[in-house]
């Protein structure tokens, strides 16, 4: 985005571009987990800050989210921590309860930029835990569908699927074996499929999809007192069965898939379930090769619209160097004031003037994701979040997802096993 909105321009002048009065360079350690195309955008933003602020240099370190948090715990245990740690709202409680994050109420109270009236109310409210504000919001995100417009037109499909039934029927038309036959055609060979309709996650995004479908049935996961699993295993099994059948019954999604974005860009899959962070790569592919894509909301398979969602925020670790806190806050205020640059990442804006701007409305592929925001459901923000949901360990959710999707295990049995494991985790003081 090249045009700078008036309010943001004024705010940028207030908080950015100044040279520190200190002679020595202050280095701010900034950690985040943007390993997709959005990571390149954050690197560019940090580079811009470093160019404009030679006396306050930001060192951006990026790795996958779950390993990032492991590294954070290790560094904090050693009496050190990054000055700024990005995370998701649902991950805060585990660190707050351990005394690893500082509140930001006073910082916000004294800021001319980070003010409640400038932000999407839902995003702002998610930064609180037990009535105390612990983070500064950056964006929101939900799952949606990207689809290959040319493959849709070739198959005679006029619109992306909006329901589970449409997904299966459209999926049949978009799936072809080496002889050009579709699932259901006489002679179709499920062992020799050359084009699938849609991807099927085998990583943590598998249970993110389950989370969407489970919540479309009004399911609850954690008991109100936070001490046990409250999963409705019948509803859980129905959600998993739908996903499992896409692979093993309808043959419209591959088994054991690992590189979802590459398969979509190569035409191996005609649709991709993912978040708006894929937009920078898709826009680059359109420019470089003419790849013709569009986006659509996540389908409503069950009773009501619901979709996995999340967002990013910035926290201030307690074990960080207190002598650098002012410079870290100065950088975060500059980021907020210059958040128009983050629009290029594909992530959904929460700064209200950006949401309402003509520049954002003209950006391709965002409308479908913005349409789903009212139906966004976050994973629970509980102290034992990592023990239940982490993607780099055999947590209940990862084990359940991989057994069902990779091994065709019984969804009802696996749901009960996962629920029992969650209760076991929550029952330990």
Backbone torsions as a table, in degrees:
resi	resn	phi	psi	omega
1	UNK	NA	122.3	-174.1
2	UNK	-98.7	-30.7	179.1
3	UNK	-80.8	134.3	-179.7
4	UNK	-101.8	128.3	-179.0
5	UNK	-66.5	147.3	-173.8
6	UNK	-56.0	-51.8	-177.6
7	UNK	-61.9	-43.5	-178.8
8	UNK	-64.2	-34.3	178.7
9	UNK	-64.7	-43.4	178.9
10	UNK	-63.0	-44.3	179.9
11	UNK	-63.2	-37.6	179.4
12	UNK	-62.3	-38.0	178.4
13	UNK	-66.5	-31.7	-178.8
14	UNK	-69.5	-38.5	-169.8
15	UNK	-118.7	-9.4	-174.4
16	UNK	-120.8	168.1	169.9
17	UNK	83.4	-9.5	-178.8
18	UNK	-79.9	152.5	176.5
19	UNK	-97.1	130.9	-179.4
20	UNK	-59.5	146.9	177.8
21	UNK	-74.2	-14.8	179.7
22	UNK	-72.4	145.3	178.3
23	UNK	-77.5	-36.5	-177.1
24	UNK	-84.8	155.6	-179.5
25	UNK	-83.6	131.0	174.6
26	UNK	-97.7	127.9	-180.0
27	UNK	-106.7	122.2	179.2
28	UNK	-98.9	124.2	176.4
29	UNK	-88.7	120.6	-174.1
30	UNK	-124.6	117.1	-177.8
31	UNK	-112.0	139.6	176.8
32	UNK	-153.4	169.2	-175.4
33	UNK	-116.1	28.8	-177.5
34	UNK	-81.9	82.6	-177.5
35	UNK	-91.5	-2.0	176.0
36	UNK	-90.2	-165.2	178.5
37	UNK	-58.5	-24.4	179.3
38	UNK	-65.9	-24.9	178.7
39	UNK	-62.2	-36.0	178.4
40	UNK	-64.1	-36.3	179.0
41	UNK	-66.9	-42.3	179.0
42	UNK	-64.5	-37.7	176.7
43	UNK	-61.2	-40.8	179.2
44	UNK	-64.3	-39.7	179.4
45	UNK	-64.6	-43.6	179.2
46	UNK	-64.8	-40.1	177.4
47	UNK	-60.2	-39.8	178.1
48	UNK	-62.5	-45.3	176.9
49	UNK	-57.7	-47.4	-177.0
50	UNK	-61.8	-34.4	177.6
51	UNK	-68.8	-38.0	-176.0
52	UNK	-83.7	-17.4	-174.8
53	UNK	-132.1	74.8	-174.2
54	UNK	-62.7	-22.8	-178.3
55	UNK	-91.7	-6.7	175.1
56	UNK	-130.6	100.4	-177.2
57	UNK	-101.7	133.2	-179.4
58	UNK	-103.3	125.9	177.6
59	UNK	-103.4	105.8	-177.5
60	UNK	-88.6	122.9	176.4
61	UNK	-115.2	128.8	-176.6
62	UNK	-124.6	132.4	168.0
63	UNK	-152.4	171.7	-179.9
64	UNK	-55.4	149.1	-170.9
65	UNK	-58.0	-52.8	-176.0
66	UNK	-62.0	-46.9	174.4
67	UNK	-61.8	-31.9	177.7
68	UNK	-60.0	-43.1	-179.2
69	UNK	-70.9	-33.7	173.9
70	UNK	-60.9	-43.1	178.5
71	UNK	-64.6	-36.8	178.5
72	UNK	-63.5	-46.0	179.4
73	UNK	-61.2	-42.6	-179.7
74	UNK	-64.4	-43.4	-178.8
75	UNK	-67.7	-39.8	179.5
76	UNK	-66.3	-35.8	178.6
77	UNK	-64.6	-27.3	178.8
78	UNK	-88.4	6.7	178.7
79	UNK	83.9	14.0	178.9
80	UNK	-131.7	160.0	177.9
81	UNK	-165.7	159.6	174.4
82	UNK	-64.3	157.4	178.6
83	UNK	-74.3	-32.5	178.1
84	UNK	-134.0	130.7	177.6
85	UNK	-124.2	119.4	174.6
86	UNK	-82.3	147.5	174.7
87	UNK	-159.0	-164.0	176.9
88	UNK	-114.6	150.4	-176.4
89	UNK	-54.1	-36.2	-176.8
90	UNK	-74.0	-4.3	-179.2
91	UNK	-101.9	-2.7	-171.6
92	UNK	-71.7	-40.5	-170.1
93	UNK	-55.7	-40.2	-176.5
94	UNK	-61.3	-34.9	-179.3
95	UNK	-85.5	-32.5	177.4
96	UNK	-63.9	-43.8	-178.6
97	UNK	-64.3	-25.8	177.9
98	UNK	-88.8	1.5	179.7
99	UNK	72.2	29.3	-174.4
100	UNK	-99.8	-6.5	179.6
101	UNK	-125.6	140.9	177.3
102	UNK	-92.7	145.4	172.7
103	UNK	-63.0	156.3	179.6
104	UNK	-118.1	10.3	-176.1
105	UNK	-54.9	-47.2	-176.8
106	UNK	-66.8	-38.2	178.1
107	UNK	-62.1	-45.5	179.9
108	UNK	-64.7	-40.3	-178.9
109	UNK	-61.2	-29.1	-177.5
110	UNK	-99.8	4.4	-175.9
111	UNK	-93.2	141.1	173.3
112	UNK	-90.0	-6.4	-174.6
113	UNK	-114.9	-50.6	-176.3
114	UNK	-84.7	82.1	-176.0
115	UNK	-126.1	142.4	-174.5
116	UNK	-53.6	-40.3	-175.3
117	UNK	-68.0	-12.8	179.6
118	UNK	-86.8	-8.3	-167.9
119	UNK	-118.7	156.1	169.2
120	UNK	-56.2	125.9	-175.4
121	UNK	-59.4	-38.3	-179.3
122	UNK	-63.4	-45.7	179.2
123	UNK	-63.0	-39.4	-179.0
124	UNK	-65.1	-44.9	-176.4
125	UNK	-63.4	-27.7	-176.7
126	UNK	-75.8	-3.5	-179.6
127	UNK	-90.4	4.1	-177.2
128	UNK	-105.4	146.6	173.2
129	UNK	-139.7	120.8	-176.5
130	UNK	54.4	39.5	175.4
131	UNK	81.5	0.6	-179.3
132	UNK	-113.2	137.4	-179.7
133	UNK	-85.8	124.4	-175.7
134	UNK	-118.0	-0.7	-176.2
135	UNK	-152.9	161.6	177.0
136	UNK	-111.8	121.9	-174.2
137	UNK	-72.6	149.5	177.3
138	UNK	-116.1	-45.8	-173.9
139	UNK	-162.8	-176.6	172.3
140	UNK	-133.5	162.1	177.5
141	UNK	-155.6	151.8	174.8
142	UNK	-142.5	164.6	169.3
143	UNK	-74.6	149.6	171.8
144	UNK	-152.6	-170.4	178.4
145	UNK	-117.6	128.5	165.4
146	UNK	-97.1	141.2	178.9
147	UNK	-138.5	150.8	-179.2
148	UNK	-83.7	106.5	-174.7
149	UNK	-61.2	-39.9	-178.5
150	UNK	-64.9	-41.6	178.4
151	UNK	-67.6	-35.1	175.7
152	UNK	-63.6	-46.6	-179.8
153	UNK	-64.8	-39.1	178.4
154	UNK	-61.2	-34.9	179.9
155	UNK	-87.5	-0.7	179.8
156	UNK	75.7	24.9	-178.6
157	UNK	-96.9	126.4	-173.6
158	UNK	-90.9	-23.6	-176.3
159	UNK	-149.0	152.2	177.6
160	UNK	-69.5	161.3	-177.5
161	UNK	-70.1	138.5	177.7
162	UNK	-111.8	-14.5	-179.6
163	UNK	-131.2	171.0	177.1
164	UNK	-65.2	-40.8	178.8
165	UNK	-62.0	-43.0	179.1
166	UNK	-65.7	-37.5	179.4
167	UNK	-61.3	-42.1	-179.3
168	UNK	-69.3	-43.3	-178.3
169	UNK	-69.2	-46.5	177.2
170	UNK	-63.3	-38.6	178.8
171	UNK	-60.0	-38.0	178.4
172	UNK	-62.9	-40.9	-178.7
173	UNK	-70.1	-27.4	-177.1
174	UNK	-91.0	-9.0	-179.3
175	UNK	-98.4	131.8	-177.4
176	UNK	-138.7	141.9	171.3
177	UNK	-90.9	-176.6	-174.9
178	UNK	-62.7	-19.8	179.2
179	UNK	-97.2	6.3	179.1
180	UNK	81.1	12.2	-179.7
181	UNK	-89.3	152.5	-178.8
182	UNK	-106.7	158.3	174.1
183	UNK	-53.9	132.9	-176.4
184	UNK	98.2	-21.9	175.9
185	UNK	-73.8	146.0	175.7
186	UNK	-63.3	128.4	179.1
187	UNK	90.0	0.1	178.4
188	UNK	-59.3	134.3	-176.6
189	UNK	-109.9	100.3	-178.2
190	UNK	-68.3	-11.9	178.7
191	UNK	-89.4	-2.2	-175.4
192	UNK	-137.6	50.0	-179.1
193	UNK	-84.1	131.4	-178.9
194	UNK	-106.7	-18.0	177.4
195	UNK	-143.8	122.6	177.3
196	UNK	-101.1	159.8	179.4
197	UNK	-76.6	-39.9	-168.7
198	UNK	-151.7	156.4	177.9
199	UNK	-77.8	163.4	170.8
200	UNK	-135.6	115.6	-177.1
201	UNK	-66.7	145.0	170.8
202	UNK	-119.6	-2.9	176.9
203	UNK	-97.8	-157.6	-177.7
204	UNK	-63.6	-19.6	177.4
205	UNK	-70.5	-12.8	173.3
206	UNK	-66.1	-48.3	178.8
207	UNK	-77.2	-16.9	169.6
208	UNK	-64.6	-41.0	176.4
209	UNK	-66.1	-42.6	175.7
210	UNK	-56.6	-42.0	-179.9
211	UNK	-58.2	-41.1	176.8
212	UNK	-60.4	-50.9	-175.0
213	UNK	-70.2	-34.7	177.4
214	UNK	-65.3	-43.0	178.7
215	UNK	-72.9	-23.6	172.7
216	UNK	-64.6	-16.8	175.6
217	UNK	-102.0	5.8	179.0
218	UNK	75.8	26.8	-176.8
219	UNK	-73.2	152.9	174.6
220	UNK	-117.8	143.5	-177.8
221	UNK	-106.5	-46.3	-175.9
222	UNK	-111.3	138.9	179.4
223	UNK	-62.0	158.9	-177.4
224	UNK	-60.7	-31.7	179.2
225	UNK	-85.5	-1.9	176.7
226	UNK	74.2	13.2	-172.6
227	UNK	-106.9	-4.2	-178.4
228	UNK	-156.4	167.1	175.1
229	UNK	-78.2	135.6	178.3
230	UNK	-117.0	23.5	-177.2
231	UNK	-61.6	132.8	168.2
232	UNK	-84.5	102.3	-171.1
233	UNK	-67.0	-25.8	177.1
234	UNK	-67.7	-45.1	177.9
235	UNK	-67.4	-39.0	177.0
236	UNK	-60.1	-46.0	-179.4
237	UNK	-63.3	-37.5	178.8
238	UNK	-63.6	-40.8	178.8
239	UNK	-64.6	-47.5	179.5
240	UNK	-65.2	-37.5	-178.7
241	UNK	-61.8	-39.3	178.0
242	UNK	-59.9	-46.5	-178.6
243	UNK	-68.0	-43.7	-179.7
244	UNK	-62.1	-39.3	-178.7
245	UNK	-66.1	-28.6	177.4
246	UNK	-59.2	-31.8	-178.3
247	UNK	-87.7	-52.9	-165.1
248	UNK	-99.2	-20.8	-179.6
249	UNK	-105.5	-51.0	-178.5
250	UNK	-86.9	-18.4	177.8
251	UNK	58.2	35.1	-179.1
252	UNK	-106.2	-0.4	176.4
253	UNK	-134.2	143.8	-177.1
254	UNK	-76.0	153.5	175.1
255	UNK	-95.2	136.1	176.9
256	UNK	73.5	26.8	-179.2
257	UNK	-71.6	144.1	-178.4
258	UNK	-125.5	-37.3	-176.9
259	UNK	-111.9	84.2	-172.2
260	UNK	-66.5	-43.8	-177.9
261	UNK	-66.0	-43.0	179.4
262	UNK	-62.2	-42.8	-179.3
263	UNK	-63.9	-35.1	177.7
264	UNK	-69.0	-45.8	-178.8
265	UNK	-66.7	-28.9	-179.5
266	UNK	-84.5	-9.8	-178.1
267	UNK	89.5	3.3	176.6
268	UNK	-66.5	-34.1	172.8
269	UNK	-122.1	143.3	-177.4
270	UNK	-89.4	-18.6	178.7
271	UNK	-133.7	153.5	179.1
272	UNK	-135.8	118.8	171.9
273	UNK	-86.0	118.0	-179.7
274	UNK	-167.7	-173.1	-178.2
275	UNK	-102.9	173.6	-175.6
276	UNK	-66.8	-9.8	177.3
277	UNK	-65.4	-13.6	176.8
278	UNK	-79.3	-12.2	-173.7
279	UNK	-59.2	-42.2	179.3
280	UNK	-57.0	-42.1	179.4
281	UNK	-67.7	-37.6	179.7
282	UNK	-69.6	-37.9	176.8
283	UNK	-65.9	-38.4	177.4
284	UNK	-64.7	-40.0	179.1
285	UNK	-65.6	-36.7	177.1
286	UNK	-63.0	-42.4	-178.5
287	UNK	-70.2	-38.9	-175.0
288	UNK	-80.3	-40.2	-173.2
289	UNK	-127.1	0.0	-178.6
290	UNK	79.4	16.5	-179.7
291	UNK	-56.8	122.4	-170.9
292	UNK	-101.1	103.1	-175.9
293	UNK	-126.5	161.7	173.3
294	UNK	-149.3	173.3	-179.2
295	UNK	-125.9	159.9	-179.5
296	UNK	-148.5	156.6	177.8
297	UNK	-63.8	157.6	175.5
298	UNK	-66.3	134.7	-174.7
299	UNK	-64.5	149.9	172.3
300	UNK	-93.4	101.5	-175.1
301	UNK	-86.9	-34.1	-175.4
302	UNK	-113.0	-133.3	-165.2
303	UNK	-79.9	-31.2	-171.4
304	UNK	-150.9	153.6	177.1
305	UNK	-64.0	136.0	173.8
306	UNK	-164.5	145.7	-178.1
307	UNK	-149.6	143.3	172.6
308	UNK	-57.5	141.1	177.0
309	UNK	-149.9	166.6	179.1
310	UNK	-161.3	-158.5	178.5
311	UNK	178.8	171.2	178.2
312	UNK	-113.9	149.0	174.2
313	UNK	-144.8	173.4	-179.4
314	UNK	-117.3	128.7	177.3
315	UNK	-117.1	161.2	-179.1
316	UNK	-117.4	102.1	-177.5
317	UNK	-61.5	141.5	-177.4
318	UNK	-66.9	-31.3	-176.3
319	UNK	-86.8	5.6	177.9
320	UNK	-71.5	162.5	179.8
321	UNK	-66.8	113.8	-177.8
322	UNK	-63.7	-22.0	-179.7
323	UNK	-70.1	-14.9	-178.5
324	UNK	-109.4	6.5	-176.5
325	UNK	-62.5	-42.6	-178.9
326	UNK	-61.1	-41.5	179.4
327	UNK	-68.4	-36.9	177.3
328	UNK	-63.0	-42.4	178.6
329	UNK	-66.0	-39.3	178.0
330	UNK	-59.3	-41.4	177.6
331	UNK	-64.8	-41.7	-179.1
332	UNK	-66.7	-36.4	175.8
333	UNK	-65.7	-40.2	176.8
334	UNK	-63.0	-41.9	177.5
335	UNK	-59.5	-43.7	179.1
336	UNK	-63.5	-43.5	-178.7
337	UNK	-68.2	-27.2	-178.4
338	UNK	-110.0	28.0	-174.7
339	UNK	-68.7	-9.4	174.2
340	UNK	-58.3	-32.3	179.9
341	UNK	-64.5	-30.6	-178.9
342	UNK	-71.5	-16.5	177.3
343	UNK	-57.6	-30.9	-179.0
344	UNK	-65.3	-17.3	179.9
345	UNK	-73.2	-15.8	-175.0
346	UNK	92.7	-21.9	180.0
347	UNK	-62.8	151.9	-170.9
348	UNK	-85.2	131.7	-175.0
349	UNK	-72.9	151.6	175.6
350	UNK	-123.5	-7.7	173.8
351	UNK	-75.5	115.2	-165.0
352	UNK	-58.5	-37.0	-179.2
353	UNK	-65.3	-32.1	176.1
354	UNK	-69.9	-43.8	-179.6
355	UNK	-56.3	-39.0	-175.1
356	UNK	-90.1	-0.6	-174.4
357	UNK	-78.0	150.0	176.4
358	UNK	-66.7	-31.9	178.8
359	UNK	-60.1	-45.8	-179.8
360	UNK	-69.0	-42.2	-178.7
361	UNK	-61.4	-26.2	-179.7
362	UNK	-84.9	-8.2	-177.4
363	UNK	-76.2	132.2	-173.5
364	UNK	-70.9	145.9	169.4
365	UNK	83.4	-6.5	-174.6
366	UNK	-84.0	-27.9	-172.7
367	UNK	-55.3	-43.0	-176.7
368	UNK	-62.3	-38.1	-179.8
369	UNK	-73.3	-39.4	176.7
370	UNK	-63.1	-34.7	178.7
371	UNK	-62.8	-29.7	-177.7
372	UNK	-86.9	-12.0	-174.8
373	UNK	-54.9	-39.0	178.9
374	UNK	-63.0	-16.9	-176.7
375	UNK	-107.4	11.7	-178.8
376	UNK	-69.1	133.1	177.3
377	UNK	-127.1	120.1	179.5
378	UNK	-85.1	152.9	169.6
379	UNK	-64.3	155.5	-175.4
380	UNK	-61.9	136.2	175.5
381	UNK	-90.5	85.8	-175.1
382	UNK	-124.2	156.3	-177.3
383	UNK	-58.8	-29.1	-178.3
384	UNK	-103.2	30.8	-179.5
385	UNK	-53.9	-49.2	-174.9
386	UNK	-65.1	-33.6	-179.3
387	UNK	-70.3	-20.7	-178.5
388	UNK	-102.3	-35.5	-169.3
389	UNK	-115.7	-8.1	-175.1
390	UNK	-56.2	142.8	-175.4
391	UNK	-92.3	-10.4	-176.0
392	UNK	-107.6	23.6	-179.6
393	UNK	-150.7	161.8	179.2
394	UNK	-77.1	62.4	178.2
395	UNK	-76.0	161.0	-178.1
396	UNK	-53.2	-40.6	-177.4
397	UNK	-71.1	-39.4	178.7
398	UNK	-68.1	-41.9	179.9
399	UNK	-63.6	-46.0	178.9
400	UNK	-58.5	-48.6	-177.7
401	UNK	-61.3	-47.1	-174.8
402	UNK	-72.8	-35.4	176.0
403	UNK	-63.1	-41.9	-176.2
404	UNK	-74.2	-44.6	-174.3
405	UNK	-83.8	-37.7	-176.8
406	UNK	-90.9	-31.4	-173.2
407	UNK	-113.1	1.7	180.0
408	UNK	57.3	37.9	178.5
409	UNK	-70.9	160.0	-177.9
410	UNK	-68.4	121.2	-176.5
411	UNK	-61.7	-35.5	-179.1
412	UNK	-68.1	-45.5	179.1
413	UNK	-62.1	-46.5	-178.1
414	UNK	-66.8	-33.8	177.4
415	UNK	-64.6	-42.1	179.4
416	UNK	-66.7	-41.0	178.3
417	UNK	-61.4	-44.3	179.9
418	UNK	-63.8	-42.2	-179.1
419	UNK	-64.0	-42.3	177.6
420	UNK	-61.9	-40.0	179.5
421	UNK	-66.3	-39.5	178.4
422	UNK	-63.4	-42.9	177.6
423	UNK	-61.6	-40.7	177.6
424	UNK	-60.3	-40.7	179.1
425	UNK	-67.1	-44.4	-176.2
426	UNK	-71.0	-25.0	-176.5
427	UNK	-79.9	-12.2	179.8
428	UNK	-85.2	121.6	-178.0
429	UNK	-59.3	NA	NA
